[in-house]
Amino acid sequence: MFKRTLCILSCAAAMTTAMVGCAPLVVGATVSTINDRRSAGAIVNDGVIEKRLSYEITQALKEQLGDEPEGRITVTAYNGKVLLTGEIETLKAKRIVTETVQKSLDVRSVVNELAVQPTISWTQRMSDSKLATTVRSRMVMEDNVYLSQMKVIVERGIVYIMGIVTPQENTIAMNVAARTSGVARVISVCEVMSAERIMERLKNINQENKAAQQEAAQ
């Protein structure tokens, strides 16, 4: 009997994850592409969430199933939204993972894209990694596209995009990915906001950062 294992990868270390982004295309409004659209606290929390969930998911599956199901889970967090990708053995295990993440600290929402199927091969994983690199490269080569604001994850040829973007940025990112050879499907789980709202958000973040720096200097 083969040993049943569950591999949970934090997106910060996964090969199929990187930061990419799109610049604004809204006439009469500009959106900074230099500053992260998450607060400093949110950036730190996202990293903590990814690492903590790796442990919590493993423990929950052991406790409720008595054994770890076969599978591979990638956890990606962006501004408190969690995306789960990869493969899991059963629908019950998938449900346990969803419930565990929903109850976890600082998680605002969960998008569970785990496929109930056997774990994909290393060959497929390497293909996904190369495809992710190609998608990022194509975005960089596009006019008004910058390495910021978004994350791209590729699983089984499916491209997932996360970030805080305008409607125009979201459309551009999805179109660039969709035009890439080898991409089976594109799914955006971005937070879509108006350019004006993003500008106000950045203004507040900058104010918070300055206040924190002044407090630290005292």
C-alpha positions in Angstrom: 0.0 0.0 0.0 1.4 3.4 -1.0 1.9 5.9 1.8 -0.7 8.6 1.7 0.8 12.1 1.9 -0.5 15.6 1.7 1.8 18.3 0.5 0.8 21.8 1.4 2.7 24.6 -0.2 2.8 28.2 1.0 2.5 30.5 -2.1 5.4 32.5 -1.0 7.6 29.5 -1.7 5.7 27.9 -4.6 7.3 27.9 -8.0 4.1 28.9 -9.7 3.6 32.1 -7.8 5.0 35.6 -8.6 4.1 39.3 -8.5 2.9 40.9 -11.6 0.7 43.9 -12.3 -1.1 46.3 -14.6 -1.1 50.1 -14.6 -4.2 52.2 -14.8 -6.1 52.9 -18.0 -8.7 55.3 -16.5 -8.8 58.7 -18.3 -8.7 61.6 -15.9 -7.4 59.5 -13.0 -4.0 58.0 -12.1 -3.2 55.1 -9.8 0.2 54.6 -8.3 2.0 51.5 -9.6 4.9 51.9 -7.1 3.2 51.5 -3.8 1.6 48.2 -2.9 -2.2 48.5 -2.7 -2.2 46.5 0.5 -1.2 48.1 3.8 2.1 47.1 5.4 0.1 45.1 8.0 -1.9 43.3 5.3 1.3 42.3 3.5 2.8 40.8 6.7 -0.5 39.2 7.6 -0.8 37.5 4.1 2.6 35.8 4.7 1.6 34.7 8.2 -1.8 33.4 6.9 -0.1 31.3 4.2 2.3 29.7 6.7 -0.3 29.2 9.5 -2.9 27.6 7.2 -0.4 25.0 6.1 -0.2 23.8 9.6 -3.9 24.2 10.4 -5.1 22.4 7.3 -2.8 19.4 8.0 -4.0 19.2 11.6 -7.7 19.4 10.7 -7.4 16.7 8.1 -5.6 14.4 10.5 -8.1 15.0 13.3 -11.3 14.6 11.2 -10.2 11.9 8.8 -7.8 10.0 11.0 -5.2 10.0 8.2 -3.9 12.5 5.8 -5.6 12.2 2.4 -3.5 12.1 -0.7 -3.2 15.6 -2.2 -1.3 18.8 -2.9 -2.5 22.1 -1.7 -1.2 25.6 -2.5 -2.3 28.4 -0.2 -2.2 32.0 -1.6 -3.3 35.0 0.4 -3.8 38.5 -0.8 -5.2 41.2 1.4 -6.8 38.5 3.6 -8.5 36.7 0.7 -7.3 33.1 0.5 -7.1 31.1 -2.8 -6.7 27.3 -2.5 -5.4 25.4 -5.5 -4.1 22.0 -6.2 -5.6 18.5 -5.8 -7.4 16.7 -3.0 -8.6 13.1 -2.7 -12.2 13.5 -1.7 -15.1 16.0 -1.5 -15.1 15.6 2.3 -11.5 16.5 2.5 -12.1 19.6 0.4 -15.0 20.6 2.7 -12.8 20.2 5.7 -10.1 22.4 4.1 -12.6 25.1 3.3 -14.1 25.1 6.8 -10.7 25.2 8.4 -9.6 28.2 6.3 -12.8 30.1 6.9 -12.3 29.9 10.7 -8.7 30.9 10.6 -7.6 34.3 12.0 -7.5 37.3 9.6 -9.0 35.4 6.7 -11.6 37.6 5.0 -12.8 35.2 2.4 -12.0 31.9 0.8 -11.9 30.7 -2.9 -11.5 27.0 -2.9 -10.4 25.8 -6.4 -9.0 22.5 -5.2 -9.8 19.7 -7.7 -11.0 16.4 -6.4 -8.7 14.2 -8.4 -5.3 12.4 -8.1 -2.3 14.5 -7.6 -0.8 15.8 -10.8 2.7 14.6 -11.9 5.9 16.5 -11.6 5.9 16.9 -15.3 2.6 18.7 -15.2 3.8 20.8 -12.3 6.9 21.8 -14.2 4.8 22.7 -17.2 2.6 24.9 -15.0 5.7 26.6 -13.6 7.0 27.3 -17.2 3.5 28.5 -18.2 3.4 30.9 -15.2 6.8 32.4 -16.2 5.5 32.9 -19.8 2.3 34.6 -18.6 4.3 37.0 -16.4 6.8 37.7 -19.2 3.9 38.6 -21.6 2.4 40.9 -19.0 5.7 42.7 -18.5 6.0 43.2 -22.2 2.6 44.8 -22.5 2.3 48.5 -22.4 1.5 49.9 -19.0 2.2 46.6 -17.2 4.4 46.6 -14.1 5.8 44.1 -11.6 3.5 45.0 -8.8 -0.1 44.8 -7.5 -1.0 41.2 -8.5 -0.2 37.6 -8.1 -0.4 34.9 -10.8 -0.8 31.2 -9.9 -1.0 28.4 -12.5 -2.5 25.0 -11.8 -3.1 22.3 -14.5 -3.0 25.0 -17.2 -5.5 27.2 -15.3 -4.3 30.8 -14.6 -5.5 32.4 -11.4 -5.0 36.1 -10.9 -5.2 37.9 -7.5 -4.8 41.5 -6.6 -6.4 44.9 -6.0 -7.1 46.3 -9.5 -9.4 48.5 -11.5 -11.8 47.0 -14.0 -9.5 47.9 -16.9 -6.5 46.4 -15.2 -8.4 43.2 -14.5 -9.5 42.9 -18.2 -6.0 43.5 -19.5 -4.5 40.9 -17.2 -7.1 38.3 -18.1 -6.7 39.0 -21.8 -2.9 38.7 -21.7 -3.1 35.4 -19.9 -5.9 34.1 -22.2 -3.8 34.8 -25.3 -0.9 32.8 -23.9 -0.4 29.4 -25.6 -1.0 26.5 -23.3 -3.5 28.3 -21.0 -6.7 26.3 -20.6 -8.6 28.9 -18.6 -8.2 32.2 -16.8 -9.9 32.9 -13.5 -9.7 36.3 -11.8 -10.2 36.4 -8.0 -9.1 40.0 -7.8 -10.7 42.7 -5.7 -11.9 45.1 -8.4 -12.2 48.8 -7.4 -12.6 52.1 -9.2 -9.4 54.1 -9.8 -10.7 56.8 -7.4 -11.2 54.3 -4.6 -7.7 52.8 -5.2 -6.2 56.3 -5.1 -7.9 57.0 -1.8 -6.8 53.6 -0.5 -3.1 54.4 -1.4 -3.4 57.8 0.3 -4.6 56.2 3.5 -1.9 53.6 3.4 0.8 56.2 2.8 -0.5 58.2 5.8 -0.5 55.1 8.0 3.1 54.3 6.9 4.3 57.8 7.7 2.7 57.7 11.1 4.3 54.3 11.8 7.7 55.6 10.8 7.4 58.7 12.9 6.3 56.6 15.9 9.3 54.3 15.4 11.7 57.2 15.2 10.5 58.6 18.6 
